[in-house]
């Protein structure tokens, strides 16, 4: 049994040391790189915290959306089916099915943004 | 490296018809996932460049994405643009070094200023002069678009696509088809772009990467339009929309012209210089295209890190830009065209 600090705790602690103790003393030409490291660690931390639930939700929504497809539980296979349907959509007339797919894409993308760039969500109130 | 500098001194001495050439400063500049940029201070004795030449040396990086131009072609493009009165760094020499690793080098006069997008959109002087700045950027773009299609110096660009919109969409779709993970939101853009494809094209010389981040600015004024490696024939609206697309505003989303100023001021500069009226109704189409294009490039760049053997944190992080682009696509296409 590994009873040390959790992966998330380790990452968060290392990240705060990097930001608060290291970054202020970094030479200007290396600042960009250190900021990239901090960004990568923050993304990794959010990935660990959020990705499992995000994947579960995406799968559940895909199964709901593609209820008649009987194509198993694999996200990639289901997304391929969804893509097949997207490529046949018409965009110029009202279409409830299209709206449903759109809502699903927005929800999935918002989930990805929570991991990749939560600041974007704040800046655009998307 | 020292040997490379000596080789370069010899090349410049011959090209500049000088008695003596000494590179007194040579250091790598940031930026350039596709090519390397070096800052070079060159002391030249004799010839017409006698004196201290402040230059930039552009060098090929190990690999490239999309279909980027060779250094030689980029040099030719810079010469044509310089002659057409576009504000670009003056192109001086092109060299191809022989030896085990064949390298192409472009030497150009250094221009002062800042190009970094995130700095530019927060710069106080830029903020106070934003109106003039985006107006003049509109004029710069119009000057590029006025370059003649039949200029023999640009014959290497080949023939223009008849319908660049549909050809681009098909290229991006082919990449997404071959990509290991299905990305439904990007296919949403493909399907939307196919449905609303423009009936006619207005073909010009497109810079193809004209955006904040590739524009050098000093004291709130343009000093150089940079990065000509994607330049090709294309629809004029593609360049206009690339500059205004949400993905190139560096967080300053409310300033729709490149995160710098008002969209209409940019359009007016373009219209005044070109004498053409921009068809506002097609710009959204090309902003969706811009978001899809950048998403495909970002996936390609991340792949260079993941499976291409090029370990790079910058390339790795590029993958995390894609969800923003997907969201931009969804927001832009919420209502039909």
Interface residues (C-beta under 8 A of the other chain):
Chain A: X29 X32 X33 X36 X37 X39 X40 X43 X76 X79 X80 X82 X83 X86 X87 X88 X89 X90 X91 X92 X101 X102 X105 X106 X108 X109 X110 X112 X113 X115 X116 X117 X119 X120 X123 X124 X126
Chain B: X30 X181 X182 X183 X184 X185 X187 X188 X190 X191 X192 X195 X196 X246 X251 X253 X313 X314 X316 X317 X320 X321 X322 X323 X324 X326 X327 X330 X331 X333 X334 X336 X337
